[in-house]
Amino acid sequence: MTTATFTLVLVPPLPDETRSWPDKLVAAVPGIEVLCPQGPEDVGAALGRADAAYGTLTPELLGMAGNLRWLQAPQAGPPPGFYHPALVRHPVQVTNMRDTYTDHVATHTLALVLALARQLPHYVREQAAANWAPDWSDGGVLPLGEARALVVGTGAVGAETGRLLAAFGTRVEGVDARITEAPPGFDRVVPADLLDRVLPQADIVVLTVPHTPRTEGLMDAGRIALMKRGACLINVGRGPIVRLDDLVTALDSGRLRGAALDVMEQEPLPADHPLWRHPRALLTPHVAGAGPHAAERRFEVLADNARRFAAGQPLINVVDKSQWF
């Protein structure tokens, strides 16, 4: 009988998509032992044997995992509280699911940009009222071939979004805390500390950055005021990046042409929030990553890292825990 090389625990609660993963992992990763505890007592016992885990570990659960060396986060950007202080201090290496939804999120982002550029939120509302209200004014359309876009966060999603925008003739620049080389379609990428300098030049500002200690509240009243009058703001990163009260004020004043948000500070957005009915706002309910093959892609990240872990090779999608990404 073959002795297991390492033990991985699938930490509940987990979605139905993971039910087939234990057998698939055993078939894909030689020497792996996969534990699938159900009740609280079983979770503690399993974590006591764990070299690796998939899921969310509270401080209490982390304290039960004395041998843990690798934790695979289930999301690209886990919810607030995932990177709690005990996890940040712990020597465990954390990996995430980034770059599993790139094509879906970038396509959704472009749809939001096009909708604002062509006044689709306005026309959808007029359609609901059976009102024929064409706008033939020059300002009714934002011509992408004459526009400048600033992509804040030029990782996988930001890079693909910029490439798609460039295909429309848009001049694309990026801002990133780590990446310095301009991806295809970008004129340049500047460091994060130059955001305030380049923000006023953009007709379209696309936010793809994760929620981190540095990006929380990134777009507040002061920074929104730096944006070009008549610009569009699109957020497909994380909700806490944009202060919604400050955004509503900017939309009410007409300073911004429009805002399209797939993520909000509070989700679900309360039914009485003014953005639901704002004529300059377009909202989608955190669905930019929706699309086929998501479960298969998440499994492949887990399986790839499990093979690497077993072989003592570097893992992919490693996170700087102190920065949450």
N, C-alpha and C positions, 0 to 999 in steps of 0.2 A: 504494500500500500504506500502511495506517495505521501510524504509529509508536506503539509501546507507551508508555502514560503512566507505568506503573511495572511492576516485576517482583516477583512473589511466589513464594517457594520453599516447597514442601511438603516438610518435612524428615523423612526416614525415621528410624526405622521408624514406619509408620502403619497403622491398621486397614484392612480391606478396604472399609469404608464410604466411604473417600476416593477410591476408584478412579475414580468418575464425576465427582469434583469439578473437575478441570481443565477439562473441556469445559463444565460447568455455569457455572463462574466466567467463562470467556471469553464465554459467552452472556449472562451477567448483568451483567458489569462492562465497559463500553466501555474499550478501551485497555489492558487488563491482559495481561501476559505471565505465564504460570504455568509454572514449572520443577518437574520431578518427578525429581530425581536418585536413583540407585539405590546405586551403590557409594560408598565413602569419598572417592575422588578426585573423583567427580562432585559430591558434596555441597559440597566446598570450592570448586570452580569456580562452582557455582550461587550459593552464598552471596556470593561475590565480586561478583556482579552484583545482588544482592538489595537492593531497597528495603524489602521486607516479607517476613515468614516466618510459617509455621504449623507448630507443633511445639515440640520441646524443644531448646534450644541449650545445650550444655555450654560451659564457659569457652573450650575450644579452638575449637569451632565459632563461638562469638560473635566470637572474634578474627579469623575469616576473613571476617566480614560487615562490611566497612568502611563501607558506605553504608546500613546498616540503620536504619530509622526507626520501624518498627512490627513487633511480634511478637504474634501471636495464640496464646494458650495453648490447648491442646486440651481442658482441663478447667475446671470452675468453681473447683476448688481443686486445683491441680497437686500432685504428690507432693513430699515433702521434697527439697530440693536444687535444685528448679527455679529458685527465686529466689536463686541463688548471689551472692556479693559482687560479682563482675564484672558480672553483669546489673544488679544494683541501682545500681552506679556508672555504668553505660552510659547515654547519653542516650536510648536507644530507648524508645518508649512501648509498654507491654505492656497487652493487653486479655485478659479471660478469658471463660469460658462461663457465667457466673452467670445465673440465671433461665431456664435451658433445661430444668430438671427440676422446677420448683417444684411443679406439681400432683402429680407422682408422689411426690416426697419428703414433701410435706405429708400426702398420703393414707396413706403408709406410717407416718409418725409417729403419726397418729391411730390407726391399727391397733395400734401398740405401746402407746399410752396405754390404749386400750380393753382390750387383753389383760391389762395389769397391773391395771386397775381391776376387772376381773371374774374375776381369778385363773385366766386361761386357761393359763398355764404349768403350774400345779398340776394342772389337769384333764387336760391333754394327757399329762402323766406318768402320771396315774392310768389314763388310757385305755390307754396302752401296757402297763400291768400288768393290764389287765382288772379294775380295782378300782373299785367303785361307792362314791365317797367324797364325798357332798355336804357343803358347808359352808354352813349356814344362819345362822351367827353374824352379828351386826351388822358386825363388823370384816371379814367376808369380802368385802365390796364397798366400793369407794371411789366414793361417789355424785358424779358429775361436776357435777351441779347445785348441790352444796354445796361444791365444791372451789375452790381457788385455784391457778392455774397461773402459773408464771414462765417466759417464753420468753427465753432468753439468745441474743440475736441476732435483730433484727427486720427483717432484709432480706426478700427475696421469700419465701423458704421459711418463715422465722419468722412473717412477717405472715400468710401463708395458714394456717399451723398454728394460730395464735391465733384467726383467724376461725372455723375449724372447731370449735375447742374452745368458743368462745363460743356456738356454736349449740346446744351441750349444756347451756347455762346456767352454764358455768364462768366464774369471774371471772378475767380474763387481764391480766397485767402483763408488760411487756417491759423488757429491759436491752440497751442498745446503745451502742457507742462513737461512732457518728456520727448515728444517727437520733434525733430528739427528738419528732417528732409521732407520736401514737398511731395505728396503723393501725386499720381497722374491726374492731370486736370487742374492742379493748384498752381498759382503763381508763386506762392511762398507760404511758409509756416513760421510764425513768430512766437517767442516765448510767452507764457501765460501772464507775466508781469507787464506785457505791452498791450494787454486787452483794451485798456482805456484809451490808448493812442489810436488803435485801428477801428474801434467800435463806431465812431462817428462817420466813418467813410462808407459803411455798408448799407445797401438797400434791403438786404435780407440777412438776418442773423439766425443761424441754426445752432441750437444747443444739443450736443450729443454727449456731453461729459457725464460721468457717473456722479452720484451723491457722495461727497467726501467732506471732511472738515473744512477744506478750502473752498468747495463749490457751493456749500449750503448758503442760500441767500445771495448767490452771485449776482443775479439780476434783481436788484432792489431799486428803490426810487432814484437813488443817485446815479446808478449805472444806466438805468432805462433813460434817464434824462440826457445821457451822453449819446444815445442813439440818434441817427439822422431822422429829421422830421419826415414822416411819411414812410418810414421803414416798416418791415414786417419782422415779427419775432416768432420763431418756431421752436418748440421744446419737445424733443423726443428722448431726452436724457433721463432725468429724474425730477419728480415734482418739487422737492425742496430747493431746487436751483433758482426758481422764479418766485418772488413774493407776489402773490396774486392780488392783494389789495393795491399794491403799487402799480401793477399792470392794469388793473381796472381804471385807476385814475388816469393813466396815460392814454388808454383807449377812449375814455369819456371826453378827454380834452381834445381828441383828434390828433394828438402828437404822433401816434402810430397809425399806419394804414390798417394794420390788423395783427392778430395773434392767433396762432394755431397750436394747440396743446394736446399732446397725447398723454401727458402725465401732469399731475396736480399736487399741490402741497398737501391736500387732504383727499384721500380716495376711499370711497366714491365722493365726488364733489357734492356738497349738500344741495338739495333741490332748490333752495331759495337763493343760491349764489348768483350774483348778477351776470357772471360769464355765460350761464346757460342761455340767456336771452339777449346777450349783447350783440348788436349788429356787426361789430367788427371782429367777433371771435368765432373760431371754429374749434370744436372739441371732439376728440375721440377718446373712448374709455380705456386707455392703456392697452391698445391692441396693435401697436406698430409691429410687434414681433410675431403677430399671428400669421400662420401659413403652414403649408405642409412640411413634414419631415423634422419638426422640432424635437419630438421625442427621440427619434433615431440619432439626431445630431448630439443631443445631450448624452445619450448612452455612449456614443463614440468617443466623446471627450473623456468620460469616466473610464472607459475601457482602455483608451490610449494611455491615460495617466496610470492606470493600474498596471499595465504592462511595463511602463517605465519604472514605476515604483518597485516592482518585483525584480527588475534587472539593475536597480541602483542607478538609473539614468535620470537626467534632469527632467522635471515635470513641465508641462505646458500650462499657460495661463496662471502663472504664479502671481500672488497678490502681495503688495506691500500692505500689511495689515494695519499699520498706523495711518495709512491714507485710504484704506478700504477698497483699493483697486490695484 
